[in-house]
């Protein structure tokens, strides 16, 4: 990690101390003033576009989509998790504007697509060879922890509360749910998205396979 004179507050670091490092990926303003961004240590003092370019070289084939019919405040947390798993892209279905507060600026490091409806998302998925997998605890869904997920998957999440729309359910090739053991019927959409993305990563990054059912 780059040497610094101390923290600039929160998760950041102070101005660079010593000779300036060579390389086009360094941001001269951050080297001078410090880097207060919430980024991995390896990206300290890097230019924003250089970080995105490096992430692009390592992105997973997984993509995610979130229905946005009611300006759901949970979308931000889903997008933040998508950044943590370095998905190839995220898609917003419905309203173009969404509550970005929970994303904590992580959407700036990802590729965002907007679709006015499910039909548009399906067209995109077919064009790039993605399999639509819905995540919702509805009749006919199967437990995600016992299901082999496609590597080229587009995980689809519904709005908080109503879950996947009827159109989304019909469009998905597969719908999975997260097995629960308590009294509540469902869990927060942001938490469900994190579990689903982690399950995909277990199977296609860490080479874990669910037990035969």
PyMOL commands that set and color helices and strands:
alter all, ss='L'
color gray80, all
select helices_A, chain A and resi 28-33+41-43+48-58+75-84+101-103+106-109+118-128+144-146+166-171+189-204
alter helices_A, ss='H'
color red, helices_A
select strands_A, chain A and resi 60-68+87-94+112-115+131-135+142-143+153-157+174-177
alter strands_A, ss='S'
color yellow, strands_A
deselect
rebuild
show_as cartoon
